[in-house]
Amino acid sequence: MIIDLEDVGIQTPSLVQKADGSSIYATRDIAAALFRRDTWHFDRCVYVVGADQILHFKQLFAVMEKLDPGTGGACCTRPSAWFHCPRARCPPARAT
């Protein structure tokens, strides 16, 4: 299933389910966001993500807004830096 998002200014459509019915990251992220909404009744949900994931989350929030108006608009991203590690991609350091 592909969701067209041009009406909200996103040129790249969101693939939320493969032809064989299997889920992908977008499908699971939608389910997780709806779970968070129903469990914690948030006013604002901030996702701290790598800058390379910004499009994915813009698509996610737009799809959520189409499914349940008000939900996607309550979510936003804050980009986080990644550090270069010799052989792996390392997450940002956590404040202690």
VMD Tcl script that draws the C-alpha trace (Angstrom):
set ca {
  {0.00 0.00 0.00}
  {1.38 3.37 -1.01}
  {0.11 6.62 0.50}
  {0.36 9.70 -1.73}
  {1.53 12.72 0.26}
  {1.76 15.37 -2.47}
  {-1.34 17.09 -1.03}
  {0.72 17.92 2.09}
  {3.84 18.97 0.18}
  {5.83 15.74 0.38}
  {6.81 14.57 -3.10}
  {7.88 11.06 -2.06}
  {4.95 8.72 -1.30}
  {5.05 6.50 1.77}
  {5.11 2.73 1.35}
  {3.33 1.30 4.40}
  {2.76 -2.30 3.35}
  {4.43 -4.55 0.77}
  {2.44 -6.37 -1.91}
  {2.77 -9.65 0.00}
  {1.16 -8.04 3.07}
  {4.32 -7.91 5.14}
  {5.05 -4.87 7.25}
  {8.00 -2.53 6.98}
  {9.48 0.16 9.23}
  {6.73 2.65 8.33}
  {4.00 0.16 9.29}
  {5.61 -0.59 12.64}
  {6.31 3.09 13.31}
  {2.65 3.95 12.70}
  {1.56 1.22 15.10}
  {4.10 2.36 17.72}
  {3.01 6.01 17.42}
  {-0.66 5.12 17.80}
  {0.21 2.92 20.80}
  {2.10 5.82 22.41}
  {-0.82 8.16 21.74}
  {-3.35 5.75 23.26}
  {-1.13 4.80 26.21}
  {0.39 8.12 27.23}
  {-2.12 10.60 25.76}
  {0.71 12.96 24.85}
  {0.25 16.60 23.91}
  {3.55 16.53 22.02}
  {5.76 13.61 21.02}
  {9.34 14.45 20.05}
  {11.39 11.92 18.11}
  {15.17 12.42 18.39}
  {16.49 10.87 15.20}
  {19.46 10.99 12.87}
  {19.22 13.65 10.18}
  {19.08 10.90 7.54}
  {15.70 9.81 8.95}
  {13.91 13.18 8.66}
  {12.03 12.29 5.44}
  {10.83 8.99 6.92}
  {9.39 10.78 9.94}
  {7.82 13.58 7.86}
  {6.09 10.84 5.89}
  {5.11 9.02 9.09}
  {3.56 12.11 10.66}
  {1.70 12.95 7.42}
  {0.27 9.41 7.20}
  {-0.74 9.56 10.86}
  {-2.46 12.90 10.26}
  {-4.45 11.32 7.41}
  {-5.42 8.36 9.61}
  {-6.31 10.39 12.68}
  {-6.31 14.19 12.28}
  {-4.41 15.89 15.09}
  {-2.15 12.95 15.87}
  {0.56 13.58 13.27}
  {0.57 17.29 14.05}
  {1.38 16.52 17.68}
  {4.64 14.83 16.63}
  {7.94 16.36 15.57}
  {11.57 15.45 15.11}
  {14.78 16.84 16.54}
  {17.84 15.77 14.57}
  {20.72 14.19 16.44}
  {24.34 13.86 15.36}
  {26.10 10.55 14.83}
  {29.74 9.92 15.58}
  {32.14 8.18 13.23}
  {33.41 4.94 14.68}
  {35.92 2.66 13.01}
  {33.68 -0.20 11.62}
  {30.26 0.91 12.84}
  {27.82 3.72 13.08}
  {27.63 4.88 16.67}
  {24.67 6.60 18.31}
  {25.05 10.00 19.93}
  {26.50 10.15 23.40}
  {23.93 10.24 26.17}
  {23.96 12.87 28.85}
  {24.57 11.41 32.27}
}
mol new
graphics top color blue
foreach p $ca { graphics top sphere $p radius 0.5 }
foreach p [lrange $ca 0 end-1] q [lrange $ca 1 end] { graphics top cylinder $p $q radius 0.2 }
display resetview
